[in-house]
Amino acid sequence: MSDKKASPDYPIHEFIAARWSPYAFADRPVPVDDLRSLFEAVRWAPSSYNEQPWSYIIATKDSPEQFQELLSCLVEGNQVWAKAAPVLALGVVSLKFARNGKVNRAAVHDLGLAAGNLLFEATARGLVVHQMIGILPDRARELYAIPEDSEAWTALAIGYTGDIAGLPDNLKERDLAPRQRKPLSQFVYSGRWGDPSPLVLKQ
């Protein structure tokens, strides 16, 4: 469980408040049983037509060569800190429905739902996850022979919160910065676009 909890305006589940994405990871392996449960949580995520358009490629430091290969699929700026995580994964999305070959407009949305389940389960187990969009999809396709209608979309670093002392200064600042979010009035509307819903205007 993190010590960097959110300060919500309204009550939310403790695991949502506790979840955050550190840059500093501890040199501590993640038990295999915990990793299985993270992806079991993914398995039960909702998806359009129950298509389950997600796949994950995972590597742990127990297999150094595989870990280095997956690390090479991240942009250089992410490799700097993600190399300390004990587990890396690529989130791959199938962009067409298996049922009819048509474009699945919900596919990336559903990959996000799957990641949400994984994050919730990870937080419940005292783990942290840092998601990244900064990856090299073409490198991933070549390395893992990802099919034409699928694409590596995100990466995840999974582990335990570590000591920020070893981070570059700019990343230390990010890990120490308070968590902030837009107020509900800036994204929950009624009537017209941009008009805050009365539901979220504090009385």
Backbone as JSON Lines, residues from 0, in Angstrom:
{"i":0,"aa":"M","n":[0.85,-1.19,0.0],"ca":[0.0,0.0,0.0],"c":[0.89,1.25,0.0]}
{"i":1,"aa":"S","n":[0.58,2.21,-0.8],"ca":[1.41,3.4,-0.9],"c":[1.16,4.35,0.26]}
{"i":2,"aa":"D","n":[2.11,5.26,0.47],"ca":[1.94,6.29,1.48],"c":[1.64,7.63,0.81]}
{"i":3,"aa":"K","n":[1.17,7.58,-0.4],"ca":[0.91,8.79,-1.18],"c":[-0.55,8.8,-1.61]}
{"i":4,"aa":"K","n":[-1.43,8.75,-0.63],"ca":[-2.85,8.63,-0.91],"c":[-3.43,9.92,-1.47]}
{"i":5,"aa":"A","n":[-4.44,9.73,-2.3],"ca":[-5.18,10.87,-2.85],"c":[-6.02,11.52,-1.76]}
{"i":6,"aa":"S","n":[-6.41,12.75,-2.0],"ca":[-7.32,13.47,-1.11],"c":[-8.61,13.74,-1.88]}
{"i":7,"aa":"P","n":[-9.5,12.76,-1.96],"ca":[-10.7,12.91,-2.78],"c":[-11.7,13.89,-2.19]}
{"i":8,"aa":"D","n":[-12.48,14.51,-3.06],"ca":[-13.54,15.41,-2.61],"c":[-14.75,14.63,-2.11]}
{"i":9,"aa":"Y","n":[-14.9,13.39,-2.59],"ca":[-16.01,12.54,-2.19],"c":[-15.45,11.16,-1.88]}
{"i":10,"aa":"P","n":[-16.16,10.36,-1.09],"ca":[-15.62,9.05,-0.7],"c":[-15.39,8.13,-1.89]}
{"i":11,"aa":"I","n":[-14.24,7.46,-1.91],"ca":[-13.92,6.45,-2.93],"c":[-13.26,5.27,-2.22]}
{"i":12,"aa":"H","n":[-13.13,4.17,-2.94],"ca":[-12.52,2.97,-2.36],"c":[-11.07,3.26,-1.98]}
{"i":13,"aa":"E","n":[-10.64,2.68,-0.87],"ca":[-9.29,2.95,-0.37],"c":[-8.2,2.56,-1.37]}
{"i":14,"aa":"F","n":[-8.44,1.53,-2.18],"ca":[-7.41,1.12,-3.14],"c":[-7.29,2.1,-4.29]}
{"i":15,"aa":"I","n":[-8.38,2.78,-4.64],"ca":[-8.31,3.81,-5.67],"c":[-7.54,5.01,-5.13]}
{"i":16,"aa":"A","n":[-7.79,5.36,-3.87],"ca":[-7.07,6.47,-3.25],"c":[-5.58,6.17,-3.08]}
{"i":17,"aa":"A","n":[-5.26,4.9,-2.84],"ca":[-3.88,4.53,-2.55],"c":[-3.03,4.34,-3.81]}
{"i":18,"aa":"R","n":[-3.68,4.01,-4.93],"ca":[-2.94,3.71,-6.15],"c":[-2.18,4.92,-6.68]}
{"i":19,"aa":"W","n":[-0.92,4.71,-7.02],"ca":[-0.16,5.75,-7.71],"c":[0.95,5.1,-8.51]}
{"i":20,"aa":"S","n":[1.66,5.88,-9.32],"ca":[2.63,5.35,-10.27],"c":[4.03,5.87,-9.96]}
{"i":21,"aa":"P","n":[4.77,5.2,-9.11],"ca":[6.11,5.68,-8.77],"c":[7.13,5.43,-9.88]}
{"i":22,"aa":"Y","n":[8.22,6.16,-9.83],"ca":[9.36,5.9,-10.7],"c":[10.41,5.04,-10.0]}
{"i":23,"aa":"A","n":[10.4,5.06,-8.68],"ca":[11.4,4.31,-7.91],"c":[10.84,2.94,-7.52]}
{"i":24,"aa":"F","n":[11.57,1.89,-7.89],"ca":[11.17,0.53,-7.58],"c":[12.22,-0.15,-6.71]}
{"i":25,"aa":"A","n":[11.73,-0.95,-5.77],"ca":[12.61,-1.7,-4.89],"c":[13.18,-2.92,-5.6]}
{"i":26,"aa":"D","n":[14.38,-3.33,-5.19],"ca":[15.02,-4.54,-5.72],"c":[14.44,-5.74,-4.97]}
{"i":27,"aa":"R","n":[13.22,-6.08,-5.32],"ca":[12.48,-7.13,-4.61],"c":[11.57,-7.84,-5.61]}
{"i":28,"aa":"P","n":[11.7,-9.15,-5.75],"ca":[10.87,-9.86,-6.74],"c":[9.4,-9.9,-6.33]}
{"i":29,"aa":"V","n":[8.54,-10.01,-7.31],"ca":[7.1,-10.15,-7.08],"c":[6.77,-11.64,-7.08]}
{"i":30,"aa":"P","n":[6.11,-12.13,-6.04],"ca":[5.76,-13.56,-6.01],"c":[4.94,-13.96,-7.24]}
{"i":31,"aa":"V","n":[5.22,-15.15,-7.74],"ca":[4.52,-15.66,-8.92],"c":[3.01,-15.71,-8.68]}
{"i":32,"aa":"D","n":[2.61,-16.09,-7.49],"ca":[1.17,-16.18,-7.2],"c":[0.5,-14.81,-7.34]}
{"i":33,"aa":"D","n":[1.2,-13.75,-6.92],"ca":[0.64,-12.41,-7.06],"c":[0.52,-12.02,-8.53]}
{"i":34,"aa":"L","n":[1.53,-12.36,-9.33],"ca":[1.46,-12.03,-10.76],"c":[0.32,-12.78,-11.43]}
{"i":35,"aa":"R","n":[0.14,-14.03,-11.07],"ca":[-0.99,-14.78,-11.64],"c":[-2.3,-14.1,-11.31]}
{"i":36,"aa":"S","n":[-2.43,-13.62,-10.08],"ca":[-3.68,-12.97,-9.68],"c":[-3.9,-11.64,-10.4]}
{"i":37,"aa":"L","n":[-2.83,-10.91,-10.7],"ca":[-2.98,-9.67,-11.46],"c":[-3.6,-9.95,-12.83]}
{"i":38,"aa":"F","n":[-3.11,-11.0,-13.47],"ca":[-3.63,-11.28,-14.81],"c":[-4.95,-12.04,-14.76]}
{"i":39,"aa":"E","n":[-5.24,-12.68,-13.65],"ca":[-6.58,-13.22,-13.46],"c":[-7.59,-12.08,-13.33]}
{"i":40,"aa":"A","n":[-7.18,-11.0,-12.68],"ca":[-8.04,-9.82,-12.6],"c":[-8.29,-9.24,-14.0]}
{"i":41,"aa":"V","n":[-7.25,-9.22,-14.82],"ca":[-7.4,-8.79,-16.21],"c":[-8.42,-9.68,-16.93]}
{"i":42,"aa":"R","n":[-8.31,-10.96,-16.7],"ca":[-9.18,-11.93,-17.38],"c":[-10.66,-11.61,-17.18]}
{"i":43,"aa":"W","n":[-11.0,-11.06,-16.02],"ca":[-12.39,-10.81,-15.69],"c":[-12.82,-9.36,-15.94]}
{"i":44,"aa":"A","n":[-12.01,-8.61,-16.66],"ca":[-12.4,-7.25,-17.02],"c":[-13.5,-7.28,-18.07]}
{"i":45,"aa":"P","n":[-14.38,-6.27,-18.08],"ca":[-15.42,-6.22,-19.11],"c":[-14.85,-5.81,-20.46]}
{"i":46,"aa":"S","n":[-15.51,-6.25,-21.53],"ca":[-15.11,-5.84,-22.88],"c":[-16.29,-5.97,-23.83]}
{"i":47,"aa":"S","n":[-16.24,-5.19,-24.9],"ca":[-17.31,-5.19,-25.89],"c":[-17.47,-6.59,-26.49]}
{"i":48,"aa":"Y","n":[-18.71,-7.1,-26.46],"ca":[-19.02,-8.45,-26.96],"c":[-18.16,-9.53,-26.29]}
{"i":49,"aa":"N","n":[-17.64,-9.23,-25.1],"ca":[-16.75,-10.16,-24.4],"c":[-15.58,-10.58,-25.29]}
{"i":50,"aa":"E","n":[-15.12,-9.63,-26.11],"ca":[-14.06,-9.91,-27.08],"c":[-12.71,-10.13,-26.4]}
{"i":51,"aa":"Q","n":[-12.5,-9.47,-25.26],"ca":[-11.22,-9.57,-24.53],"c":[-10.05,-9.32,-25.5]}
{"i":52,"aa":"P","n":[-9.95,-8.1,-26.05],"ca":[-8.99,-7.82,-27.11],"c":[-7.56,-7.58,-26.62]}
{"i":53,"aa":"W","n":[-7.28,-7.92,-25.38],"ca":[-5.96,-7.65,-24.81],"c":[-5.09,-8.9,-24.81]}
{"i":54,"aa":"S","n":[-3.79,-8.68,-24.9],"ca":[-2.77,-9.7,-24.65],"c":[-1.63,-9.01,-23.93]}
{"i":55,"aa":"Y","n":[-0.89,-9.77,-23.16],"ca":[0.25,-9.21,-22.42],"c":[1.49,-10.04,-22.66]}
{"i":56,"aa":"I","n":[2.58,-9.37,-22.88],"ca":[3.9,-10.02,-22.94],"c":[4.63,-9.6,-21.68]}
{"i":57,"aa":"I","n":[5.08,-10.56,-20.91],"ca":[5.63,-10.28,-19.58],"c":[7.06,-10.79,-19.47]}
{"i":58,"aa":"A","n":[7.88,-10.07,-18.72],"ca":[9.26,-10.49,-18.46],"c":[9.63,-10.11,-17.04]}
{"i":59,"aa":"T","n":[10.33,-11.0,-16.37],"ca":[10.81,-10.72,-15.02],"c":[12.33,-10.81,-14.99]}
{"i":60,"aa":"K","n":[12.9,-10.29,-13.95],"ca":[14.36,-10.32,-13.82],"c":[14.89,-11.72,-13.56]}
{"i":61,"aa":"D","n":[13.99,-12.67,-13.3],"ca":[14.42,-14.06,-13.18],"c":[14.93,-14.59,-14.52]}
{"i":62,"aa":"S","n":[14.51,-13.94,-15.6],"ca":[14.98,-14.28,-16.95],"c":[15.61,-13.03,-17.56]}
{"i":63,"aa":"P","n":[16.88,-12.78,-17.23],"ca":[17.53,-11.51,-17.61],"c":[17.49,-11.18,-19.1]}
{"i":64,"aa":"E","n":[17.65,-12.19,-19.95],"ca":[17.66,-11.92,-21.39],"c":[16.28,-11.45,-21.85]}
{"i":65,"aa":"Q","n":[15.24,-12.13,-21.39],"ca":[13.88,-11.71,-21.75],"c":[13.57,-10.32,-21.19]}
{"i":66,"aa":"F","n":[14.06,-10.04,-19.99],"ca":[13.83,-8.74,-19.39],"c":[14.47,-7.64,-20.22]}
{"i":67,"aa":"Q","n":[15.71,-7.86,-20.65],"ca":[16.4,-6.85,-21.46],"c":[15.72,-6.64,-22.81]}
{"i":68,"aa":"E","n":[15.2,-7.72,-23.38],"ca":[14.48,-7.59,-24.65],"c":[13.25,-6.71,-24.49]}
{"i":69,"aa":"L","n":[12.48,-6.96,-23.43],"ca":[11.27,-6.15,-23.24],"c":[11.64,-4.72,-22.89]}
{"i":70,"aa":"L","n":[12.68,-4.54,-22.07],"ca":[13.14,-3.2,-21.73],"c":[13.5,-2.41,-22.99]}
{"i":71,"aa":"S","n":[14.03,-3.11,-24.0],"ca":[14.43,-2.44,-25.24],"c":[13.24,-1.93,-26.04]}
{"i":72,"aa":"C","n":[12.03,-2.33,-25.66],"ca":[10.82,-1.86,-26.33],"c":[10.3,-0.55,-25.75]}
{"i":73,"aa":"L","n":[10.96,-0.05,-24.71],"ca":[10.59,1.22,-24.1],"c":[11.45,2.34,-24.69]}
{"i":74,"aa":"V","n":[10.91,3.56,-24.72],"ca":[11.74,4.69,-25.13],"c":[12.83,4.89,-24.09]}
{"i":75,"aa":"E","n":[13.91,5.53,-24.5],"ca":[15.09,5.65,-23.64],"c":[14.77,6.29,-22.3]}
{"i":76,"aa":"G","n":[13.92,7.32,-22.3],"ca":[13.58,8.0,-21.06],"c":[12.91,7.1,-20.05]}
{"i":77,"aa":"N","n":[12.15,6.12,-20.52],"ca":[11.52,5.17,-19.61],"c":[12.45,4.05,-19.19]}
{"i":78,"aa":"Q","n":[13.4,3.7,-20.05],"ca":[14.36,2.66,-19.68],"c":[15.18,3.07,-18.45]}
{"i":79,"aa":"V","n":[15.43,4.38,-18.32],"ca":[16.27,4.89,-17.23],"c":[15.79,4.41,-15.87]}
{"i":80,"aa":"W","n":[14.48,4.46,-15.65],"ca":[13.95,4.07,-14.34],"c":[13.29,2.69,-14.35]}
{"i":81,"aa":"A","n":[12.7,2.29,-15.47],"ca":[11.96,1.03,-15.51],"c":[12.88,-0.18,-15.39]}
{"i":82,"aa":"K","n":[14.16,-0.01,-15.68],"ca":[15.09,-1.13,-15.56],"c":[15.2,-1.63,-14.13]}
{"i":83,"aa":"A","n":[14.79,-0.82,-13.15],"ca":[14.85,-1.23,-11.74],"c":[13.66,-2.07,-11.33]}
{"i":84,"aa":"A","n":[12.58,-2.03,-12.08],"ca":[11.38,-2.79,-11.72],"c":[11.65,-4.29,-11.89]}
{"i":85,"aa":"P","n":[11.1,-5.12,-11.03],"ca":[11.32,-6.56,-11.15],"c":[10.52,-7.21,-12.27]}
{"i":86,"aa":"V","n":[9.44,-6.52,-12.71],"ca":[8.56,-7.09,-13.75],"c":[8.22,-6.01,-14.75]}
{"i":87,"aa":"L","n":[8.29,-6.35,-16.03],"ca":[7.84,-5.47,-17.1],"c":[6.82,-6.23,-17.94]}
{"i":88,"aa":"A","n":[5.88,-5.5,-18.51],"ca":[4.9,-6.12,-19.39],"c":[4.52,-5.15,-20.49]}
{"i":89,"aa":"L","n":[4.18,-5.7,-21.63],"ca":[3.62,-4.92,-22.74],"c":[2.14,-5.25,-22.86]}
{"i":90,"aa":"G","n":[1.31,-4.22,-22.96],"ca":[-0.11,-4.42,-23.21],"c":[-0.35,-4.32,-24.71]}
{"i":91,"aa":"V","n":[-0.81,-5.41,-25.29],"ca":[-1.03,-5.49,-26.73],"c":[-2.54,-5.58,-26.98]}
{"i":92,"aa":"V","n":[-3.02,-4.83,-27.99],"ca":[-4.45,-4.8,-28.26],"c":[-4.73,-5.29,-29.67]}
{"i":93,"aa":"S","n":[-5.77,-6.12,-29.79],"ca":[-6.24,-6.57,-31.09],"c":[-7.27,-5.56,-31.59]}
{"i":94,"aa":"L","n":[-7.01,-4.95,-32.72],"ca":[-7.81,-3.81,-33.18],"c":[-9.01,-4.21,-34.04]}
{"i":95,"aa":"K","n":[-9.17,-5.5,-34.3],"ca":[-10.33,-5.97,-35.06],"c":[-11.04,-7.07,-34.27]}
{"i":96,"aa":"F","n":[-12.35,-7.14,-34.43],"ca":[-13.13,-8.19,-33.79],"c":[-12.76,-9.55,-34.36]}
{"i":97,"aa":"A","n":[-12.5,-10.5,-33.49],"ca":[-12.26,-11.87,-33.95],"c":[-13.52,-12.46,-34.56]}
{"i":98,"aa":"R","n":[-14.68,-11.99,-34.11],"ca":[-15.96,-12.57,-34.53],"c":[-16.34,-12.25,-35.97]}
{"i":99,"aa":"N","n":[-15.86,-11.08,-36.5],"ca":[-16.26,-10.72,-37.86],"c":[-15.19,-9.94,-38.64]}
{"i":100,"aa":"G","n":[-14.05,-9.7,-38.03],"ca":[-12.97,-9.01,-38.73],"c":[-13.14,-7.52,-38.87]}
{"i":101,"aa":"K","n":[-14.22,-6.97,-38.31],"ca":[-14.44,-5.52,-38.39],"c":[-13.63,-4.78,-37.34]}
{"i":102,"aa":"V","n":[-13.4,-3.49,-37.6],"ca":[-12.65,-2.65,-36.66],"c":[-13.37,-2.6,-35.32]}
{"i":103,"aa":"N","n":[-12.64,-2.82,-34.26],"ca":[-13.19,-2.77,-32.9],"c":[-12.86,-1.42,-32.29]}
{"i":104,"aa":"R","n":[-13.82,-0.5,-32.34],"ca":[-13.59,0.85,-31.82],"c":[-13.45,0.87,-30.31]}
{"i":105,"aa":"A","n":[-13.86,-0.2,-29.66],"ca":[-13.77,-0.26,-28.2],"c":[-12.49,-0.94,-27.72]}
{"i":106,"aa":"A","n":[-11.65,-1.4,-28.64],"ca":[-10.52,-2.25,-28.26],"c":[-9.57,-1.56,-27.28]}
{"i":107,"aa":"V","n":[-9.16,-0.34,-27.6],"ca":[-8.2,0.36,-26.72],"c":[-8.86,0.71,-25.4]}
{"i":108,"aa":"H","n":[-10.13,1.11,-25.47],"ca":[-10.91,1.35,-24.25],"c":[-10.9,0.1,-23.37]}
{"i":109,"aa":"D","n":[-11.1,-1.07,-23.99],"ca":[-11.17,-2.31,-23.22],"c":[-9.81,-2.71,-22.67]}
{"i":110,"aa":"L","n":[-8.74,-2.41,-23.39],"ca":[-7.4,-2.62,-22.84],"c":[-7.23,-1.78,-21.57]}
{"i":111,"aa":"G","n":[-7.78,-0.56,-21.6],"ca":[-7.73,0.29,-20.42],"c":[-8.52,-0.28,-19.25]}
{"i":112,"aa":"L","n":[-9.69,-0.87,-19.55],"ca":[-10.46,-1.51,-18.49],"c":[-9.69,-2.67,-17.88]}
{"i":113,"aa":"A","n":[-9.02,-3.43,-18.73],"ca":[-8.21,-4.54,-18.24],"c":[-7.1,-4.04,-17.33]}
{"i":114,"aa":"A","n":[-6.45,-2.96,-17.75],"ca":[-5.38,-2.37,-16.93],"c":[-5.93,-1.87,-15.6]}
{"i":115,"aa":"G","n":[-7.16,-1.3,-15.63],"ca":[-7.77,-0.85,-14.39],"c":[-7.95,-1.98,-13.4]}
{"i":116,"aa":"N","n":[-8.4,-3.14,-13.89],"ca":[-8.54,-4.3,-13.01],"c":[-7.18,-4.71,-12.44]}
{"i":117,"aa":"L","n":[-6.18,-4.71,-13.3],"ca":[-4.84,-5.09,-12.85],"c":[-4.33,-4.13,-11.77]}
{"i":118,"aa":"L","n":[-4.55,-2.83,-11.98],"ca":[-4.09,-1.84,-11.01],"c":[-4.78,-2.01,-9.66]}
{"i":119,"aa":"F","n":[-6.08,-2.28,-9.69],"ca":[-6.83,-2.45,-8.45],"c":[-6.31,-3.67,-7.69]}
{"i":120,"aa":"E","n":[-6.13,-4.77,-8.41],"ca":[-5.64,-6.0,-7.77],"c":[-4.22,-5.8,-7.24]}
{"i":121,"aa":"A","n":[-3.4,-5.1,-8.02],"ca":[-2.02,-4.85,-7.58],"c":[-2.0,-4.03,-6.29]}
{"i":122,"aa":"T","n":[-2.8,-2.97,-6.24],"ca":[-2.83,-2.13,-5.05],"c":[-3.32,-2.91,-3.84]}
{"i":123,"aa":"A","n":[-4.29,-3.79,-4.04],"ca":[-4.81,-4.61,-2.95],"c":[-3.73,-5.53,-2.4]}
{"i":124,"aa":"R","n":[-2.72,-5.84,-3.22],"ca":[-1.65,-6.76,-2.81],"c":[-0.38,-6.02,-2.39]}
{"i":125,"aa":"G","n":[-0.46,-4.7,-2.25],"ca":[0.7,-3.94,-1.82],"c":[1.71,-3.67,-2.92]}
{"i":126,"aa":"L","n":[1.3,-3.9,-4.17],"ca":[2.18,-3.66,-5.31],"c":[1.9,-2.3,-5.93]}
{"i":127,"aa":"V","n":[2.85,-1.82,-6.71],"ca":[2.65,-0.59,-7.49],"c":[2.88,-0.91,-8.95]}
{"i":128,"aa":"V","n":[2.2,-0.15,-9.81],"ca":[2.31,-0.32,-11.26],"c":[2.48,1.06,-11.88]}
{"i":129,"aa":"H","n":[3.45,1.17,-12.76],"ca":[3.62,2.43,-13.51],"c":[3.38,2.1,-14.98]}
{"i":130,"aa":"Q","n":[2.31,2.69,-15.54],"ca":[1.99,2.46,-16.94],"c":[2.71,3.48,-17.82]}
{"i":131,"aa":"M","n":[3.03,3.06,-19.05],"ca":[3.77,3.92,-19.97],"c":[3.16,3.86,-21.36]}
{"i":132,"aa":"I","n":[3.04,5.0,-21.99],"ca":[2.7,5.04,-23.41],"c":[3.98,5.19,-24.24]}
{"i":133,"aa":"G","n":[5.08,5.53,-23.57],"ca":[6.36,5.73,-24.24],"c":[7.04,4.41,-24.55]}
{"i":134,"aa":"I","n":[6.59,3.77,-25.62],"ca":[7.17,2.5,-26.05],"c":[7.51,2.58,-27.53]}
{"i":135,"aa":"L","n":[8.14,1.52,-28.04],"ca":[8.52,1.42,-29.45],"c":[7.71,0.29,-30.08]}
{"i":136,"aa":"P","n":[6.5,0.6,-30.57],"ca":[5.63,-0.46,-31.09],"c":[6.25,-1.28,-32.22]}
{"i":137,"aa":"D","n":[7.0,-0.64,-33.1],"ca":[7.62,-1.37,-34.22],"c":[8.68,-2.34,-33.72]}
{"i":138,"aa":"R","n":[9.43,-1.91,-32.73],"ca":[10.43,-2.8,-32.12],"c":[9.73,-4.0,-31.49]}
{"i":139,"aa":"A","n":[8.64,-3.75,-30.78],"ca":[7.9,-4.83,-30.14],"c":[7.34,-5.8,-31.18]}
{"i":140,"aa":"R","n":[6.8,-5.27,-32.27],"ca":[6.24,-6.12,-33.32],"c":[7.31,-7.05,-33.9]}
{"i":141,"aa":"E","n":[8.48,-6.47,-34.17],"ca":[9.57,-7.25,-34.75],"c":[10.08,-8.31,-33.77]}
{"i":142,"aa":"L","n":[10.24,-7.91,-32.53],"ca":[10.84,-8.79,-31.53],"c":[9.93,-9.95,-31.16]}
{"i":143,"aa":"Y","n":[8.63,-9.67,-31.06],"ca":[7.69,-10.68,-30.57],"c":[6.76,-11.24,-31.65]}
{"i":144,"aa":"A","n":[6.98,-10.84,-32.9],"ca":[6.14,-11.31,-34.01],"c":[4.66,-11.05,-33.74]}
{"i":145,"aa":"I","n":[4.36,-9.82,-33.32],"ca":[2.98,-9.42,-33.04],"c":[2.2,-9.39,-34.36]}
{"i":146,"aa":"P","n":[1.0,-10.0,-34.4],"ca":[0.24,-10.06,-35.66],"c":[-0.13,-8.69,-36.2]}
{"i":147,"aa":"E","n":[-0.44,-8.65,-37.49],"ca":[-0.69,-7.4,-38.21],"c":[-1.82,-6.58,-37.6]}
{"i":148,"aa":"D","n":[-2.9,-7.21,-37.18],"ca":[-4.06,-6.49,-36.67],"c":[-3.99,-6.2,-35.17]}
{"i":149,"aa":"S","n":[-2.84,-6.46,-34.58],"ca":[-2.62,-6.16,-33.16],"c":[-1.47,-5.18,-33.03]}
{"i":150,"aa":"E","n":[-1.43,-4.48,-31.91],"ca":[-0.38,-3.48,-31.7],"c":[-0.04,-3.37,-30.23]}
{"i":151,"aa":"A","n":[1.25,-3.31,-29.94],"ca":[1.7,-2.99,-28.58],"c":[1.31,-1.55,-28.3]}
{"i":152,"aa":"W","n":[0.56,-1.33,-27.22],"ca":[-0.01,-0.01,-26.97],"c":[0.57,0.66,-25.74]}
{"i":153,"aa":"T","n":[0.81,-0.13,-24.71],"ca":[1.34,0.42,-23.46],"c":[2.35,-0.55,-22.86]}
{"i":154,"aa":"A","n":[3.07,-0.07,-21.87],"ca":[3.94,-0.94,-21.07],"c":[3.62,-0.72,-19.6]}
{"i":155,"aa":"L","n":[3.97,-1.7,-18.79],"ca":[3.74,-1.61,-17.35],"c":[5.0,-2.06,-16.62]}
{"i":156,"aa":"A","n":[5.39,-1.29,-15.63],"ca":[6.43,-1.71,-14.68],"c":[5.71,-2.07,-13.38]}
{"i":157,"aa":"I","n":[5.99,-3.26,-12.86],"ca":[5.28,-3.8,-11.71],"c":[6.27,-4.16,-10.62]}
{"i":158,"aa":"G","n":[5.96,-3.78,-9.39],"ca":[6.85,-4.14,-8.28],"c":[6.43,-3.47,-6.99]}
{"i":159,"aa":"Y","n":[7.42,-3.06,-6.22],"ca":[7.21,-2.42,-4.92],"c":[7.89,-1.05,-4.92]}
{"i":160,"aa":"T","n":[7.33,-0.13,-4.21],"ca":[7.9,1.22,-4.13],"c":[9.32,1.16,-3.57]}
{"i":161,"aa":"G","n":[10.23,1.89,-4.22],"ca":[11.62,1.88,-3.8],"c":[12.1,3.23,-3.31]}
{"i":162,"aa":"D","n":[13.4,3.32,-3.07],"ca":[14.05,4.53,-2.58],"c":[14.32,5.47,-3.76]}
{"i":163,"aa":"I","n":[13.88,6.69,-3.64],"ca":[14.05,7.64,-4.75],"c":[15.49,8.15,-4.88]}
{"i":164,"aa":"A","n":[16.36,7.79,-3.94],"ca":[17.72,8.33,-3.95],"c":[18.45,8.06,-5.26]}
{"i":165,"aa":"G","n":[18.15,6.93,-5.9],"ca":[18.86,6.58,-7.12],"c":[18.27,7.17,-8.38]}
{"i":166,"aa":"L","n":[17.2,7.94,-8.26],"ca":[16.55,8.53,-9.43],"c":[17.21,9.84,-9.86]}
{"i":167,"aa":"P","n":[17.14,10.17,-11.14],"ca":[17.54,11.53,-11.58],"c":[16.67,12.57,-10.87]}
{"i":168,"aa":"D","n":[17.18,13.79,-10.74],"ca":[16.48,14.82,-9.97],"c":[15.07,15.08,-10.47]}
{"i":169,"aa":"N","n":[14.89,15.1,-11.8],"ca":[13.55,15.41,-12.33],"c":[12.54,14.34,-11.95]}
{"i":170,"aa":"L","n":[12.98,13.08,-11.86],"ca":[12.07,12.0,-11.48],"c":[11.85,11.98,-9.97]}
{"i":171,"aa":"K","n":[12.84,12.37,-9.2],"ca":[12.65,12.51,-7.76],"c":[11.52,13.51,-7.47]}
{"i":172,"aa":"E","n":[11.56,14.63,-8.19],"ca":[10.53,15.66,-8.0],"c":[9.14,15.11,-8.29]}
{"i":173,"aa":"R","n":[9.03,14.3,-9.34],"ca":[7.73,13.73,-9.68],"c":[7.23,12.76,-8.61]}
{"i":174,"aa":"D","n":[8.15,11.95,-8.08],"ca":[7.74,11.0,-7.04],"c":[7.37,11.7,-5.73]}
{"i":175,"aa":"L","n":[7.95,12.86,-5.49],"ca":[7.67,13.59,-4.25],"c":[6.49,14.55,-4.38]}
{"i":176,"aa":"A","n":[6.11,14.86,-5.6],"ca":[5.04,15.84,-5.81],"c":[3.7,15.31,-5.31]}
{"i":177,"aa":"P","n":[2.87,16.18,-4.74],"ca":[1.54,15.74,-4.31],"c":[0.69,15.33,-5.5]}
{"i":178,"aa":"R","n":[-0.21,14.39,-5.28],"ca":[-1.12,13.97,-6.34],"c":[-2.21,15.01,-6.54]}
{"i":179,"aa":"Q","n":[-2.46,15.36,-7.78],"ca":[-3.48,16.37,-8.09],"c":[-4.34,15.88,-9.24]}
{"i":180,"aa":"R","n":[-5.61,16.29,-9.24],"ca":[-6.53,15.96,-10.31],"c":[-7.46,17.14,-10.57]}
{"i":181,"aa":"K","n":[-8.0,17.2,-11.78],"ca":[-9.02,18.21,-12.09],"c":[-10.23,17.99,-11.19]}
{"i":182,"aa":"P","n":[-10.92,19.07,-10.81],"ca":[-12.18,18.9,-10.09],"c":[-13.24,18.33,-11.04]}
{"i":183,"aa":"L","n":[-14.26,17.67,-10.47],"ca":[-15.32,17.08,-11.27],"c":[-16.0,18.09,-12.19]}
{"i":184,"aa":"S","n":[-16.08,19.34,-11.74],"ca":[-16.76,20.38,-12.53],"c":[-16.09,20.64,-13.88]}
{"i":185,"aa":"Q","n":[-14.84,20.17,-14.04],"ca":[-14.13,20.4,-15.3],"c":[-14.3,19.26,-16.31]}
{"i":186,"aa":"F","n":[-15.02,18.19,-15.91],"ca":[-15.2,17.13,-16.89],"c":[-16.53,16.38,-16.77]}
{"i":187,"aa":"V","n":[-17.39,16.78,-15.85],"ca":[-18.74,16.19,-15.75],"c":[-19.74,17.28,-16.09]}
{"i":188,"aa":"Y","n":[-20.39,17.15,-17.26],"ca":[-21.22,18.22,-17.8],"c":[-22.7,17.83,-17.83]}
{"i":189,"aa":"S","n":[-23.55,18.84,-17.91],"ca":[-24.97,18.66,-18.18],"c":[-25.41,19.75,-19.15]}
{"i":190,"aa":"G","n":[-26.41,19.44,-19.99],"ca":[-26.9,20.43,-20.94],"c":[-25.95,20.59,-22.1]}
{"i":191,"aa":"R","n":[-25.03,21.55,-22.01],"ca":[-24.08,21.79,-23.08],"c":[-22.67,21.42,-22.66]}
{"i":192,"aa":"W","n":[-21.85,21.18,-23.69],"ca":[-20.44,20.89,-23.45],"c":[-19.81,22.03,-22.64]}
{"i":193,"aa":"G","n":[-19.14,21.68,-21.58],"ca":[-18.45,22.66,-20.76],"c":[-19.26,23.22,-19.62]}
{"i":194,"aa":"D","n":[-20.56,22.92,-19.58],"ca":[-21.41,23.39,-18.48],"c":[-21.39,22.35,-17.37]}
{"i":195,"aa":"P","n":[-20.79,22.67,-16.22],"ca":[-20.71,21.69,-15.14],"c":[-22.09,21.2,-14.72]}
{"i":196,"aa":"S","n":[-22.2,19.9,-14.52],"ca":[-23.45,19.35,-14.03],"c":[-23.72,19.83,-12.6]}
{"i":197,"aa":"P","n":[-24.99,20.16,-12.27],"ca":[-25.31,20.52,-10.88],"c":[-24.92,19.42,-9.91]}
{"i":198,"aa":"L","n":[-24.85,18.19,-10.41],"ca":[-24.48,17.07,-9.56],"c":[-23.12,17.25,-8.89]}
{"i":199,"aa":"V","n":[-22.2,17.94,-9.6],"ca":[-20.84,18.04,-9.09],"c":[-20.48,19.44,-8.62]}
{"i":200,"aa":"L","n":[-21.46,20.32,-8.53],"ca":[-21.21,21.65,-7.99],"c":[-21.49,21.64,-6.5]}
{"i":201,"aa":"K","n":[-20.47,21.92,-5.75],"ca":[-20.62,21.9,-4.3],"c":[-21.58,23.0,-3.85]}
{"i":202,"aa":"Q","n":[-22.45,22.66,-2.95],"ca":[-23.43,23.61,-2.43],"c":[-22.8,24.46,-1.33]}
